[in-house]
Amino acid sequence: MLTDKWLRRSYVGYNREYFHDTLPAKLKVCFGVMGDKRHAAVTYFVEGQAIEIRIDKSLRGLGRYSKIVLLHEMMHVSVGNREKQYHGPMWRKERKRLLDAGAFTSLI
């Protein structure tokens, strides 16, 4: 079963490798209960700053999928919550950058 510590190590590694340590180093990253069962994860923002990435605890047994979801949420942190469309042009550009960099290659 995957732990919050495992998730944190994944975040730190991806931040270094794919985001050049530009994402918040102290951002809370954890497994938890989702308020809306339609979502696998959520990134919480307060006053424009990301404060937490929470991934549904039901994914603790799915390592590769949890990493895909984590990268997805890290893209939201990278772009911020400036877009009215949560998966708008800036987010899609960030997704393409990570795809081109090979971030998902070993996960799919």
N, C-alpha and C positions, 0 to 999 in steps of 0.2 A: 504494500500500500504506500503510495507516494505521500510525502509530508510537505508542510510549508517550507521547511528547510531546503528540500529538494527543489521546490518551486523557486525559492529565492536564489539558489545557486544557478538555476537556469536563467533567471532574469539577469543576474549579474554577468553571466557569460555572454548572453545575447546582447546586452547593453554594450559590452566591450567590443564584441566581434562585429556587430551589424549597425550599432548606433554610435560607436566611437565614444562611449561613456557620456553621451549628451542627455540621457534620460536621468531623472532624479535618482541619486544613489540610495536614498533612504525611503523610497516609495514602498509602502506596505504592499506585499504580494502574498496572497494566501488562498487556501481553499476555504469555502464557506457555503452557507445556505443562500440560495438565490431567492429574492423576493418574487421574481417573475419566472415561472418554470419554462417560459419560451426561450430564455437566455442561458447560454452555457457559461457566460462570464460577463463582467461589467467593469468599467473603469469609472471610478468616482472622481469628480472634479469639484473643487471649492474655489470660488473666485478665480476661475480660469486655470488653476493649478491642479494637476493630478495628485490625488492623495492615496489612492488604493486601487489595485487590480485584484478582483475577487473572482476565482474560478469555482464553478459548482463542485461541491465535494463529491458528487457522484462520479466525477471524472478521475478520482484518485487512483483507479486501477488501470488507467489508459494513458501511459506515459507519452507516447508520440502525439496522441490527440491533444493532451494537455499542453504540450509544447507548441503545437499549432495554434491553439486558442491563446496561449500566452503571447506569442508573436503578434497575433491579431490585435490583442489589447495593447501591446507595446506600440503598435502603429498608431493607435488612438492617442496614446500619451505623446508620441512624437509630433503628431499633427496638432494636438490640443483640441479644445472644443470650440474652435472658431467657426467651424462650418455648420450651417443650419442642417445640412444633410450629413448624418453621421458617417456615411460611407461615400462622401462626395469626392470631387476631383483631387483634392490634396491627399486624402486617405488612399485613393486608388493609385496615385503616383507613388506613394510610399510603399504600397503593396508591390507594385512593379519593381521598384528598386530592390526590395528584399528578395523577390523571386529571381531577379537577375543576379543578385549576389549569392544565390544558392542556399538561402536560409532554410528553405523547405525541402531541399533535395533529399536529405537523409530521413525525412519524416513522412514522405508519401511514397 
